[in-house]
Amino acid sequence: MIPGISTNAEARLTGALDPRVTDVTEDTYASRDYTIIDGGDAEAKRLGVTVIGGGLTLMVTDPNRRLGDIRIQSGGRDNTLFFDNQSWGGQCFASIRMLGSDTVVMFNDIGDAYVAMQDIYLRSNGQFVFWGRGASAVGISMEIEGEGSGVMVGDDALISNGVWIRNHDMHAIHDLRTGTRINRQPVQTVLERHVWLGQDAMLLNAERIGMGSIVGTRSLVKGTVPPRVVVAGTPARVIREGASWGRSNNGMTAEERHSIGLPDLA
């Protein structure tokens, strides 16, 4: 599908291409031409990518379109940073740590969006971040644990400042009588399309946020959130059903409604 990424990475990418998450398909990637750049080359810096360490490949669909200011710490090998920047008009400012090997961070066409990532921390081998079309972030941090684990951010997501996504509880919690672990192992975290995460929200071991849903300011989410609801609180709970949001204060566009499975208003 995409030259230069491993078979395992390609399988993880294919798993991300869920219509509930993105309108990107395998055919989207098959129709692109790619430029493959060593992360340590001057050409990467010209595009706005600075790499500390080695073992990183930068892949772009337009080698002449600057990406922003992205700083990468690559501690393993065979890591890939991918940008579909053929129609890229936005800016990405990110600090990314890839401490394992065979990890992939993918940015699809963000259009004119602004994406700010304070700290994206991939701790293990085979991990994955998928960033959907048109998704924007005022400020987000992620910490991903567990071999093969990942975070998928769907198309047209809106992520406010101070948001944290952690796919695990940081440390194991043990029952003192039996010695067994009582908290969950790391999960795959999926934001479906057109999700809004409010300021300072935290997703902690959260599996899925349904399409069109809103997570309120300073809420703590674990588990799953259904589509088209508003959740708030610590822990977050549903406070309103049958609700979503639009980027314009004048109401949701027809495209936004269609993206979350709703018809036009009568």
C-alpha positions in Angstrom: 0.0 0.0 0.0 2.7 2.5 1.0 6.3 1.8 0.0 8.9 1.6 2.8 6.7 0.5 5.7 6.8 -3.0 7.1 4.1 -5.6 6.7 3.1 -5.3 10.3 2.8 -1.5 10.0 0.7 -1.9 6.9 -1.6 -4.3 8.7 -2.1 -1.8 11.5 -2.8 1.0 9.0 -5.4 -1.2 7.3 -7.1 -1.7 10.6 -7.3 2.1 11.1 -9.2 2.6 7.8 -12.6 2.2 9.4 -15.4 4.3 7.8 -16.5 5.3 11.3 -13.0 6.9 11.8 -12.0 8.2 8.4 -12.9 8.4 4.7 -9.3 7.5 3.8 -9.1 4.1 2.1 -6.4 1.8 0.7 -7.2 3.3 -2.7 -6.3 6.8 -1.3 -2.8 5.7 -0.7 -2.5 3.6 -3.9 -3.2 6.8 -5.9 -0.4 8.8 -4.3 3.2 9.3 -5.3 5.7 9.3 -2.5 9.1 10.8 -1.7 11.1 8.9 0.8 13.7 10.9 2.8 16.2 9.8 5.4 15.3 11.6 8.6 18.8 12.8 9.1 19.1 14.5 5.6 19.0 18.2 5.1 15.9 17.7 3.0 14.0 16.7 6.1 15.1 19.9 7.9 14.0 21.9 4.9 10.5 20.5 5.3 10.6 21.3 9.1 11.5 18.0 10.5 14.5 17.7 13.0 15.5 14.2 14.1 17.6 13.3 17.1 19.0 9.7 16.8 18.6 7.5 13.7 16.4 4.9 12.1 13.7 7.3 11.0 12.3 7.5 7.5 10.2 10.5 6.4 7.6 10.0 3.7 5.7 12.8 2.0 3.5 13.2 -1.0 4.8 16.7 -1.8 8.5 17.2 -1.2 8.2 21.0 -1.7 5.5 21.8 0.8 6.8 22.6 4.3 5.1 20.8 7.2 5.7 23.0 10.2 8.1 22.4 13.1 8.4 18.8 14.1 11.0 17.4 16.4 11.6 13.7 16.6 13.6 11.6 19.0 14.1 8.2 17.4 15.6 5.6 19.8 14.9 2.5 17.7 15.1 1.6 14.1 12.7 1.2 11.1 10.5 4.1 12.3 8.3 6.0 9.9 6.9 9.5 9.9 4.3 10.0 7.1 2.6 13.1 5.8 0.0 13.2 3.1 0.8 16.9 2.4 -0.2 17.1 -1.2 -3.0 19.6 -0.3 -1.5 20.7 3.0 -2.2 24.2 3.9 -2.0 24.0 7.7 0.9 23.9 10.2 2.0 21.0 12.5 4.1 21.8 15.6 5.0 18.6 17.4 7.5 16.9 19.7 7.5 13.1 19.1 9.5 10.4 20.9 9.7 7.0 19.2 11.6 4.9 21.7 10.8 1.5 20.1 11.3 0.2 16.6 8.9 -0.3 13.7 6.6 2.6 14.9 4.6 4.7 12.5 3.1 8.2 12.9 0.8 9.1 10.1 -0.7 12.5 9.3 -3.3 12.5 6.6 -4.3 15.7 4.7 -5.1 18.3 7.4 -6.1 20.9 4.9 -5.7 24.3 6.6 -5.8 23.0 10.1 -3.5 23.8 13.0 -2.0 20.8 14.9 0.0 21.4 18.1 1.4 18.3 19.9 3.3 19.0 23.1 4.5 15.5 23.7 3.7 12.3 21.7 5.5 9.4 23.5 5.6 6.0 21.9 7.2 3.7 24.4 7.3 0.3 22.8 7.8 -1.5 19.5 5.3 -1.6 16.7 3.2 1.3 17.9 1.0 3.5 15.8 -0.6 7.0 15.6 -3.1 7.8 12.9 -4.2 11.4 12.4 -7.3 11.8 10.3 -8.2 14.2 7.5 -8.9 17.8 8.7 -8.3 16.9 12.3 -7.0 19.8 14.4 -5.5 20.3 17.9 -4.8 23.4 19.9 -2.7 21.2 22.3 -2.5 17.5 22.8 -0.2 15.0 24.5 -0.2 11.2 24.2 1.6 8.4 26.0 1.2 5.0 24.4 2.3 1.8 26.1 2.2 -1.8 24.9 3.7 -3.5 21.9 1.6 -3.0 18.9 -0.7 -0.5 20.6 -1.9 2.8 19.1 -4.1 5.9 19.0 -6.3 6.7 16.1 -7.7 10.2 15.7 -10.6 10.4 13.2 -11.3 12.8 10.5 -12.3 16.4 11.5 -11.6 15.8 15.2 -11.3 19.0 17.3 -8.9 18.7 20.2 -8.6 21.6 22.7 -5.7 22.7 24.7 -4.2 20.6 27.5 -5.8 17.3 26.4 -4.0 14.0 27.4 -4.5 10.6 25.9 -3.0 7.7 27.7 -3.9 4.2 26.6 -2.9 2.7 30.0 -2.9 3.4 33.7 0.8 4.1 33.9 1.5 1.3 36.4 0.1 -2.0 37.4 -2.3 -2.2 40.4 -2.1 -5.5 42.3 -4.4 -7.3 44.7 -2.3 -7.6 47.9 -3.9 -11.0 48.9 -3.3 -12.8 45.6 -0.6 -10.7 43.9 -2.7 -10.6 40.7 -3.0 -7.5 38.5 -6.4 -5.9 38.9 -6.3 -3.1 36.4 -6.5 -3.3 32.6 -3.7 -3.9 30.2 -3.0 -1.1 27.6 -5.8 -0.7 25.0 -6.2 0.7 21.4 -7.7 4.1 21.7 -9.9 5.2 18.8 -11.6 8.6 18.3 -14.2 8.2 15.6 -14.8 11.0 13.1 -15.9 14.5 14.2 -15.2 14.2 17.9 -14.6 17.2 20.1 -12.4 16.9 23.2 -12.8 19.9 25.5 -9.9 21.7 27.3 -7.9 19.6 29.8 -9.9 16.4 29.1 -8.1 13.1 29.8 -8.6 9.8 28.1 -7.2 7.2 30.4 -7.3 3.6 29.1 -10.2 4.7 26.9 -11.1 2.4 24.0 -13.4 4.4 21.8 -15.1 7.8 21.5 -18.1 7.5 19.2 -18.5 9.7 16.2 -19.8 13.2 16.8 -19.5 13.0 20.5 -18.3 15.8 22.8 -16.1 15.3 25.9 -16.5 18.2 28.3 -13.7 20.3 29.9 -11.6 18.5 32.5 -13.5 15.3 32.1 -11.9 11.9 32.7 -12.9 9.2 30.3 -12.3 5.5 30.7 -13.8 2.7 28.6 -16.1 3.8 25.7 -18.4 6.7 24.8 -21.3 6.2 22.5 -21.8 8.2 19.3 -23.5 11.6 19.3 -23.6 12.3 23.0 -22.1 14.8 25.5 -20.1 13.4 28.4 -18.7 15.3 31.3 -17.3 14.8 34.8 -14.8 12.6 36.7 -15.5 9.9 35.8 -17.3 11.1 32.7 -20.9 10.2 32.2 -23.5 10.9 29.5 -25.2 14.2 30.3 -27.0 14.6 26.9 -27.9 12.3 24.1 -28.6 13.2 20.4 -26.1 16.1 20.4 -23.0 17.0 18.4 -21.1 20.1 17.4 -20.1 22.3 14.4 -17.1 24.3 13.6 -19.3 27.3 12.8 -21.5 29.0 15.4 -24.2 29.1 12.8 -24.9 25.4 13.1 -23.6 22.1 11.7 -23.0 21.9 8.0 -24.7 19.2 5.9 -21.2 17.7 5.5 -20.7 17.5 9.3 -24.1 15.9 9.7 -23.5 13.4 7.0 -20.1 12.5 8.5 -21.8 11.2 11.7 -24.6 9.4 10.0 -27.3 12.1 10.1 -29.6 13.3 7.2 -30.0 17.0 6.3 -32.4 19.0 8.4 -35.9 19.2 7.0 
